[in-house]
Amino acid sequence: MGALQFTKMGFHVVATCLTDQGVESMKNKVAMVTKVDVTKQADIDRLVKETTTYCSNKNVKVWTVWNNAGIADGGALDWTDMKTYRFVFEVNVFGVIAVTKGFLPLLKANKNSRIINLCSLAGFTSAPMMGAYNGSKHAVEGFAKSLRAELKPWSINVCNINPGFMK
């Protein structure tokens, strides 16, 4: 399910997009849409603030944070520069951590809230030429397992969705 399906079901969806074109395509289709780069803390802070304001104005609460940003990049280790590895981890791992951390106070205010990470089967397996991507998805798996136990006292559920590659 995506943002549009949840909106049709009556949920207040706050969607984020990396590009202006993405934001434009979601306008008037969800409750709120904003441009966010998960590698920029200022963007995440703004998102949390705007979401808090929206929730206050509409008298609704944050029940779910869905971490969906991700990139698949890499190649053979000896042909892939460290800049690529660092960027993949910045988006796929540190973006998940930063967004989750930003919304944690709002989630802790609601029993049975949840964190959903779009991960990958690459978090369980490995393939040649995909070290950066595989490593980042393994890291998300480990983070989610740790967080699941850590947030249990607040009844916050943590799960990963792990799709495989397909057309």
C-alpha positions as CSV (number, residue, x, y, z in Angstrom):
1,M,0.0,0.0,0.0
2,G,1.1,3.5,-0.6
3,A,0.3,7.0,0.4
4,L,-2.7,7.3,-2.0
5,Q,-4.3,4.1,-0.8
6,F,-3.9,5.1,2.9
7,T,-5.5,8.5,2.0
8,K,-8.4,6.8,0.4
9,M,-8.9,4.7,3.6
10,G,-9.3,8.0,5.5
11,F,-5.8,8.4,7.0
12,H,-4.1,11.8,7.2
13,V,-1.0,11.1,5.1
14,V,2.0,13.4,5.3
15,A,4.1,12.5,2.3
16,T,7.7,13.5,1.5
17,C,9.4,13.7,-1.9
18,L,13.0,14.3,-2.8
19,T,12.1,16.5,-5.8
20,D,9.9,19.4,-6.6
21,Q,8.3,17.3,-9.4
22,G,7.4,14.6,-6.8
23,V,5.9,17.2,-4.5
24,E,3.9,18.7,-7.4
25,S,2.6,15.2,-8.4
26,M,1.3,14.5,-4.8
27,K,-0.3,17.9,-4.2
28,N,-4.0,17.7,-3.4
29,K,-3.7,13.9,-3.2
30,V,-2.6,13.6,0.4
31,A,-3.1,15.7,3.5
32,M,0.3,17.3,3.3
33,V,3.3,16.9,1.1
34,T,6.8,18.5,1.5
35,K,10.2,18.2,-0.1
36,V,12.7,16.4,2.1
37,D,16.2,15.1,1.7
38,V,16.8,12.6,4.4
39,T,20.5,13.4,4.3
40,K,19.8,16.9,5.6
41,Q,19.0,17.3,9.3
42,A,17.4,20.7,8.6
43,D,14.9,19.1,6.2
44,I,14.0,16.4,8.8
45,D,13.6,19.0,11.6
46,R,11.3,21.1,9.3
47,L,9.3,18.0,8.5
48,V,8.8,17.1,12.1
49,K,7.8,20.7,12.9
50,E,5.4,21.0,10.0
51,T,3.9,17.6,10.9
52,T,3.5,18.6,14.5
53,T,1.7,21.8,13.4
54,Y,-0.5,19.9,11.0
55,C,-1.5,17.3,13.7
56,S,-2.2,20.1,16.2
57,N,-4.4,22.0,13.7
58,K,-6.3,18.8,12.7
59,N,-6.4,17.3,16.2
60,V,-4.8,14.1,15.0
61,K,-1.7,12.2,16.1
62,V,1.2,10.5,14.5
63,W,0.7,6.8,14.5
64,T,3.1,5.6,11.9
65,V,6.4,6.6,10.5
66,W,7.1,4.9,7.2
67,N,10.8,5.1,6.2
68,N,10.7,4.7,2.4
69,A,13.8,6.7,1.1
70,G,16.4,4.5,-0.4
71,I,18.9,4.1,-3.2
72,A,20.5,1.1,-4.8
73,D,24.0,2.0,-6.0
74,G,27.4,0.4,-5.9
75,G,29.5,-2.0,-7.9
76,A,32.7,-3.9,-7.6
77,L,34.5,-2.8,-4.5
78,D,37.7,-1.9,-6.3
79,W,35.8,0.2,-8.9
80,T,33.4,1.9,-6.4
81,D,34.7,5.0,-4.6
82,M,34.1,5.6,-0.9
83,K,31.8,8.6,-1.8
84,T,29.3,6.1,-3.3
85,Y,29.4,3.9,-0.2
86,R,29.0,6.8,2.1
87,F,26.1,8.2,0.2
88,V,24.3,4.9,0.1
89,F,24.7,4.5,3.8
90,E,23.7,8.1,4.4
91,V,20.4,7.7,2.6
92,N,19.6,4.0,3.4
93,V,20.8,3.8,7.0
94,F,21.4,7.3,8.6
95,G,18.2,8.7,6.9
96,V,16.2,5.9,8.5
97,I,17.8,6.6,11.9
98,A,17.5,10.4,11.7
99,V,13.8,10.4,10.6
100,T,12.9,7.8,13.2
101,K,14.8,9.8,15.9
102,G,13.0,13.0,14.9
103,F,9.5,11.5,15.2
104,L,10.2,9.4,18.3
105,P,8.7,11.9,20.8
106,L,5.4,12.0,18.7
107,L,5.3,8.2,18.5
108,K,6.0,7.7,22.2
109,A,2.9,9.8,22.9
110,N,0.7,7.1,21.2
111,K,0.5,3.5,22.4
112,N,0.6,1.0,19.6
113,S,2.2,3.4,17.1
114,R,4.6,1.9,14.6
115,I,7.8,2.4,12.6
116,I,7.8,0.7,9.2
117,N,11.1,0.6,7.2
118,L,11.0,-0.3,3.6
119,C,14.1,-2.5,3.6
120,S,14.9,-5.3,1.1
121,L,15.7,-8.9,0.8
122,A,19.2,-7.6,0.4
123,G,19.1,-7.2,4.2
124,F,19.2,-11.0,4.5
125,T,21.2,-12.1,1.5
126,S,24.2,-10.7,-0.5
127,A,25.1,-10.5,-4.1
128,P,28.3,-9.6,-5.9
129,M,28.7,-6.0,-7.0
130,M,26.1,-4.8,-4.5
131,G,28.2,-4.4,-1.3
132,A,27.1,-0.9,-0.6
133,Y,23.4,-1.7,-1.0
134,N,23.6,-5.0,0.8
135,G,25.6,-3.6,3.7
136,S,23.2,-0.7,4.1
137,K,20.1,-3.0,4.2
138,H,21.8,-5.4,6.6
139,A,22.4,-2.3,8.8
140,V,18.7,-1.4,8.6
141,E,17.8,-5.0,9.7
142,G,20.1,-4.7,12.7
143,F,18.8,-1.3,13.6
144,A,15.2,-2.4,13.5
145,K,15.8,-5.5,15.6
146,S,17.5,-3.4,18.3
147,L,14.9,-0.7,18.1
148,R,12.0,-3.2,18.4
149,A,13.3,-4.3,21.8
150,E,14.2,-0.8,22.9
151,L,10.7,0.7,22.1
152,K,8.7,-2.2,23.5
153,P,8.0,-0.4,26.8
154,W,6.2,2.3,24.8
155,S,4.2,-0.2,22.8
156,I,5.8,1.0,19.6
157,N,6.0,-1.7,16.9
158,V,8.9,-1.8,14.6
159,C,8.9,-3.8,11.4
160,N,10.7,-4.0,8.0
161,I,9.1,-4.8,4.7
162,N,11.6,-6.7,2.6
163,P,10.6,-6.8,-1.1
164,G,12.8,-8.5,-3.7
165,F,13.8,-7.2,-7.1
166,M,11.1,-7.4,-9.7
167,K,10.0,-5.7,-12.9
